[in-house]
């Protein structure tokens, strides 16, 4: 399933921190950021229900888009 999130990742340093977190939380999952989008989109391809997992992180704000 593809999840799409609006995030607060809007700089290289935030992207680096988010990358470290995502590699720890979702080591076998494909994901990418689109920082050229006004919502700084994060797309995650996962069979797991990751919405609560990402919403509760302390590194960046993350809200699922529908």
Beta strands, then each sheet from edge to edge (+ up, - down):
strand 1: 2-7
strand 2: 30-34
strand 3: 41-45
strand 4: 62-64
sheet 1: 2+ 3- 1+ 4-
end
